[in-house]
Each structure stands twice: as structure tokens, then as C-alpha cells.
Amino acid sequence: MTSLKKKRCSSEKKAGRIMTKKIAIIVEHGHGKVEHGQGKVKPIIYELLSLAQKIADGQDGQIVLFVIGDHIDRLSKQISRDAGYDVCAVGVPGLLTYNGSVYKKILAKLFVERRFDYICAPHSTSGMDYAPALSVAIGASCVTGVEDVFAADGNICFSRPMFGGKLSATFSKGASPLVVTIQPGAFKPVFPDNSTAGRVTKMVYDGHEDRMTFTGTKASPVAGSELGQADVIVSGGRGIRDGENYKYMEMLAEIFPRSATGASRPICDYGWVTYSKQVGMTGAMISPKLYIACGISGASQHIEGIKDSGFIVAINTDPDAPVFQIADVCIVEDAIEFIGLFVETVKTRRLGEGSDEK
Amino acid sequence: MKILVCVKHVMESESEIRVNDGGSWVAHSDSTRFEMNPFDAYAIEEALRIKERFPDSRVHAVTVGSDHARNTLRRALGMGADEGVHIVDGVVGRPSPFLVASWIASYAKNRGYDLILTGIMSSDEMNAQTGPMIAQMLSIPCGGAVISEKISPDQKMVSVERETEGGARDMFDITLPCLLTIQTGINLPRYPALSKVLRAKKKSLDVIDSGVFDGNEPDLIFKGVGSRNKKSDGVFLDGTRQEKVDQLIDILEKKALLQ
């Protein structure tokens, strides 16, 4: 990759300057969020910790976790023990779910009072909302959806996907502090040896906010769908070309016992199938024995939902489709034509075997 | 209601995407096609639906970009937007989300918009930063990933459902003025109407040079663009379609995934 400075970014990091990097991690405490579920600490904290340790790069980085929410004392203690780093327990009475206005007000205060070089958050639906706003509030720059971190020329570099995952762009911190969000699932979680617990500092912030009031939740359309139980899932994406062609997914699924059909988000958006079929971050997170992606390009939100599948077959006309980066078997073909021939061939063979036995 | 919708002119995501020689951005060729960021089409459509409910409303579309970006403004006008605002970015290189947001915020400030809408992200850079940044710069509340909205009859408040992980929804009442980033699937964006497209061609746009706005931004080092360093362990099947079918059957049978 060629090193090329963006014209508008003028300053350069001074080489050879070694100093302690101050790194903050934002940990949300709320119901139903990717960061935590039912008070349990989900791996995203440990993915963020992995990021923070890579940023520290063996130097004496100072890592602090900020746990935000109501009733967080126990959780903060647990995190300080499990992670072995200092924890700021930011109590916000009454904040039981993510509220963007409350978060932005509190985060701005927190990080204006405490200067950090790096602030790390998940690229979740909430992180996507508060991280860019936080960077504006504190005069930091912002890089979102990071999926890789590496050292090059003495700089820590952050790579993030573009164009649906076909390309990536790389950045490193300039003179300003940097807010970084990471793609959930992109970093291997680290579980540090918890030889010494970190210190817990408690503080309380006012969560009162007139302009944005939480009024309730609604269950996901995929709640209770068959996608969670199926051994084999056949999903269709834009590459099936027409809603009519979705029947090919059903035909292919029928070849397999305990199977179900799914879909990428775009074809749900087009109204070709209902959202109860959606596979991905904003739909069902699945782990079948076999996943067959038909005409799906493989946006990161979809990949995140299928990466725990046992075996992945992808069929797509575009050899550069990002779905091939995760697939075990890659087939560059038109999905509909291929499925037609596949189903026909399997049925013919089965008929043949049936007559052999007679 | 006065509504501002932010739209971006992007390379078609289905077109072939290659890094340019300097590794600084994507290569353009004569065959490169551009379009309105598909995510922003949902934001335009939602604004037009609000206008249908509140006929006094005015829908303005704003874009930041080169002269080519006017095609995207024309598309917005063709769909039914009332005015187009072109903030001309004449500088070589791509403006950061921060700069784009600060220019749009500077434009929108003191112009009395009740509602600002953006797509949830752009299909090219996928930063998902511009919307929340504009709201922060204007000190107005921001509803992210909105999948349903309803403006109150007195037009002082909007009830929204925002999508969260797994497709669940959190519901909020947000006071106006505010900004909403619109999630896909909230509506089905309409195609431009021929009569409106013809009118849009003649309509004059509000053109503003980005040079009139503050050009300062936080310091970030851009190292370049590259192909994604994701290694693929997958096997690409070769041969005719029938040979690929036969190979796949063999593979699945060996893995006991097909009987």
C-alpha cells in the first residue's frame, strides 16, 4: 500500500517520540445491546481490549474502561477483575437503555475533562450514533468500522472496509485525539490474566434529557423464526435478480433435511421476502452446519451474522464479491442457473440410486 | 415543515472497483457509473412522504461534491424535492466526513430546518459519520438508524423507532428540530417522475463554494486505499457449470452435509 497523505491533513507524527498512550474503552450497560446481554459481559469488551492492547503496542499504554449506565457497580467491579485494568464506573440514574442525547452529553463531559489519545467503542448501532458526535464534541478525529490494526513505519494503522468490503482504507492518528469504532467480530477477543484487578473509580452523572425520551422497545421480526434451529440455511441476495426467483432458494433448501431459507438485508428492503428471513447483524445471527449464500455480495453486516456457520458455500457472478473471503467453497456462477442445475442433478442421482436398489 | 435531506453522489457499488495508481483512492474510467447513494434515496423518500402528510412542507436536498454531483441533486428533484443545494468542493482529494458535516451544518444553521435527514451511511466510504456529526455541530438531537417515524400533528415532535442489534427496535420521542439517519427498508424509494425530471433539468440550483466555510478539521493521517487483506481459505471451483455442480455434490457428501 502506498503511503499517501491526504491533502488536507498536513501534520505528520514525529518519529521516535515514545510516551504513554492514554486509551479509553467505552462499555455500554443497557438491555439487549451487543455490548451486554442480561448483565453479562459480552466479548465485544474483550475485542475492544484486543484493539487497545494493539494500540499500546507493547509500550506502557494506560488503558481505562468507562462503564456507563444505571446499576453498574457490580459489573464495573467484575470488569476490573476480569480485564485487570482500571474502570471508571459512570453511573447514570435512570439510564436503562441507550439514549443518544444522554450519552453524547455525558461522553462529551467525560472526555473534555479527561484527555485520552484514543477512545475505542464498538461499531454497533449505538456506537455508530455516539462516536462521531463525541469526536466533534472533543475536537478528535474519527475512524469508524475498523477491522484491522497494525504497526507500520512506527505508526499504528487502522484499516476499515469500503465499497461493501471490496476495498479498505487505512488511517493513523494525527496530532488530534482519535475516536475509533471496531466492527463487532473483527478482533479476536483477549482475555487477560487477571492477576491484579484494576481500580474502580465511581462517578455519577445526570441523565436528564428533555429532547429525547425513550418510550419502549419492539421485538425483532426474526424473533422465534426457524433460522435459529436449522442445520442448513439457503439465503438469497440481490444476485437472484427478482423476488420471483426466491423459489429457487426453497427448491435448494428442500434437498436438505432440517433446512430453512434466509435472505440478505437488501432483498428484505425491496419487499421480496419478509424481514423474518433476514440474516445478519440487524437480523438473525446464525450458526448452521451448512450455509449457502446465493447472489449475496457479503456486506460486513451480513458476514457478521454467518461467520459462526460450520461450512459456507457462496455462489456469485462477481469473483471479487467479499462473501468469497469467508466462504469455504466459492462458485463464480449465476446463482439461479447454478441452483437449477444442482437441484436437477441431485434429484436425478437420487432417482438413479433408488432404481439401483430395486 | 422545512426539511433538509443530505445526499451523496457515489460510484455505483456494483461497478468494478479498483484502486488507482497512487493508492490514494479508487480508479475512475469512462465506464465508471455514478448514482445517488442508495441509502440516501430512503431519506429523500421519507421526506417526500412527510410532505404528503404535511403539504406545506418544503424538501431541500443538499450535496457536497464536484459538478458531477449535480446529477444526484437532479435525481432528488426528479423524485420530488423542491430545491437543490450544491456545496461545491473544488479541492483535490476527498473531504473527510467532518468537513462535509461542518459545511452542511454551516449551511443549515439559521435557515430554520425542522428536520434534517441523511441515509444511515454512504455505499462508497461507509463511514456513517456525517449525520451524527451534523447534529452535534448544530446542537440538535439525533435519532440513528430510524426504521419508522411519525411527526406529531403540532409538528413539534417526532416519534421514531430505531433499529438495534438483531433487528429489535428502541422507540423514542424526539423534539424538533432534530436529525434522523434513515435505515434502509423504512420505505420503497420511488423512481423519478418524467415530468419532474424535465423540470429538474431547467431548475436552478443554489450553488455555494465550500471555500466560504471554515476548512479546519481535526488532524488525521490518511495512509491510502488498498485491496482488503482478508485471506480466503476457500476453494474456487473450476470447469463447466455441470462440473462445478458435480464437485459441490462430492464436497458436501464427503462432509456428510448431503446424503
Interface residues (C-beta under 8 A of the other chain):
Chain A: M1 T2 S3 L4 K5 K6 K7 R8 C9 S10 S11 E12 K13 G32 K33 V34 T97 Y98 N99 G100 S101 K104 S124 T125 S126 M128 D129 Y130 A131 P132 A133 S135 V136 A137 G139 A140 S141 C142 V143 T144 G145 D148 A152 N155 C157 S159 R160 P161 M162 F163 G164 G165 K166 L167 S168 A169 T170 F171 S172 K173 G174 A175 S176 P177 L178 D210 R211 M212 T213 F214 T215 G216 T217 K218 A219 S220 P221 V222 A223 V232 I255 F256 R265 P266 C268 D269 Y270 G271 Y275 Q278 M281 T282 G283 A284 M285 K289 L290 F311 I312 V313 A314 P319 D320 P322 F324 Q325 I326 A327 D328 V329 C330 I331 V332 E333 E337 F338 L341 F342 T345 V346 R349
Chain B: M11 S13 E16 I17 V19 G22 G23 S24 V26 V91 V92 G93 R94 P95 S96 P97 F98 L99 A101 I120 S123 D124 E125 M126 N127 A128 Q129 T130 G131 P132 M133 A135 Q136 M137 P141 C142 G143 G144 A145 S159 E161 R162 E163 T164 E165 G166 G167 A168 R169 D170 M171 F172 D173 I174 T175 C178 T181 Q183 T184 G185 L188 G215 E217 P218 D219 L220 I221 F222 K223 G224 V225 G226 S227 R228 N229 K230 K231 S232 D233 G234 V235 F236 L237 R241 Q242 K244 V245 D246 L248 I249 I251 L252 K255 L257 L258
